[in-house]
Amino acid sequence: MKKIIKNWIFVIVLTLMCGGIFPLALTGVAQLTMSHQANGSLMYEDGVIVGSELVGQNFEESTYFWGRPSRVFYNMQGNDFGSGSNNYSVTDSELKERIETRLVALSPEKLVPTDLVTESGSGLDPHISYEAARFQVTRVSAATGLSETDLLELIDTHTDNHKLTHVLALNRALYELQK
């Protein structure tokens, strides 16, 4: 009987330590040392959350730059799909249909950058390549009435040293430019 009581005490103490104390301590350290990242790297506009620096959003309007396709539409409420890629095989007919539909929407006659028609491995990527952003300049210029030169400058401003363009930041700046 003593062994059973000792074992139960051990289980309770271990549960409290691993399920309560350690996670709370880790959360506290994260909040103290890197609160922006610990809270999801959220982006705000006028005190309202508009997205995350780490999660891509779905833009389909012709007045905005499009990001990578994803099975999940992140800026819709009630998202019960979770996150991640759908892991289609390259031979999957649904994947082929989605890619062909996206190719027609982007440009039926020009070679389209791969990242505009394929998901990232995580399905969450908020970036597109510099080339993919520049590829969309003509469409966005025609839809917004902004000059291609202004849009190219905007892209250059929101492209990092790795030649990756953050789509949400770019579209927020584009929105401000149109005000």
N, C-alpha and C positions, 0 to 999 in steps of 0.2 A: 504493500500500500504506500510506503514511503517513497518508493521509486516512481510510482504513478504521480504522486503529488509533486515530486521534484521535476518530473518531466513536464507536467502541466505548467508549473511555475516557469520553467525554462522556455516553453512555447509562448507563454504570455509575455515574458520579458523580451524575448527575441522579436515577437510581433510588434510590441510597442517601440522597440529600438529601430527595427528595419521598416516598419510601416508608418511610424509617426515621427519619432525624434530625428532620424537621419534625413527623411525628406524635408521636414521643416527647417533643419539646419542648412541643408543644401539650398533650399529656396531663399532663406535669409542671406546666405553668402552671395547668391546670384543677384538678389535685389540690391545688396550693398555695393557689389563690384561691377555689375554690368546690367543695370535695371532695364535699359532700353532693349537689349537682346532678350533678357529673361521675360519681358512682357510681350514678346512677339515681333520686335522691330517694327512697330506700328508707325504708319505715316498719318499725320493729322493735317487738316485744313480747316481753319477757323474753329479749332477745338473739336472737330468731328473726325472720327477715324475714316480714312478713305482707302486704306489698304495696308499691306505689309511690304517691307522691303524685300522679303524673302519668298513671297507667294505671288505667282502670276495671276492676273485677272483676265476675264474674257472681254474683249472689245471687238464688236462686229460692225459698228457704224463706220461708214466710209470717211467720216470726218476725223477719225482717230487712227493711230498706228496699231496694227494687230500684233499680238504676241504669239507665242507658240500655241498650237491647238492643245486642248486638254479634254478629257472625258468629263471633267467637273467644271461647272460654271461657278467660280468662286465668289462672284459678287452677287449671287442670288441668295436670298434668305431661305432657310429651311434646307440647307445642303445636307442630305443624309447619305451621300455617296462616299464620304470619307475622302482620303487623299491618295495620291499615287497614280501610277500609270495603269492602264488596263492590260498591258502585257500582251498585245496582239502579236501573233506570229506574222512574219513577212508574207506568208501565203494566205492570210486571213482575208476573206472577201469583204468583210465590213471595213477593215483597215484600208484596203485598196479603194473602196467606194468613197470613204472619207477623204483620202488624199486626192482623188480625182475631183471631187466636189470643191475642195479647197483650191486646187490648181486652177479650176475654171473661174472661181470667184476672184482669185488674185491676178491671173493673167493667162488666158488660154494660148497665147502665142509666144510668150517669153519664158526663158528658163528661170524658175522660181528658186530662191535659196531654200535649202533643205529644212532649215529650222522653222520656216513658215508653214510647212505641211506635215511635220512630224513632231510628236511629243518628246519632251525630255524624259530621261529614265525615271525621274520622280513624278513627272506630271505636274510639278509645281513651279517650274523655272520662270522667274519674272523677267528674264533677259532674252533678247534676241541678238543675233550678230549685227555688227555695224552694217554689213552688206544687206541684211534683211530689212533694216530700218531705211537705208537709202533706196532700196528697191520700191518702197511704198510711197516715196515722195511725190511722184506724179499723181497718184490716186488721191492722196491727202490734199495736195495743192488744188486739184480740180474741185474737190468737195468743199474746201474751206475758203478758197479764194486767196489764200496766202501764197506768196511767191516761193518757188522751189529753193531759192537762195536762203530765204528766212528759215525754211524747214531744215535745210542742210546744216545751218548754223545751230539750230535747236538740237539736232541729232548729235553734232559734235560736242555740244555742251553736256549732253547726258550719256556720253559714251566713255567708259573707263579705259584704263591702260591696257586691258586685255581685249579691247575692241568688242565689248559687250555693251549693249544699250538697254537701260532699265525702262521697260515699256510704260509702267504706271507713272514714273517720274516724267518721262517724255510727254505723255498725254496730259498730265497735269499742267506742264509748262505750255503745251499747245493750247489748252483750254484758257489759260491766263492770257495768252497772246491774242486770242479771239475776242476777249471781253471788250 
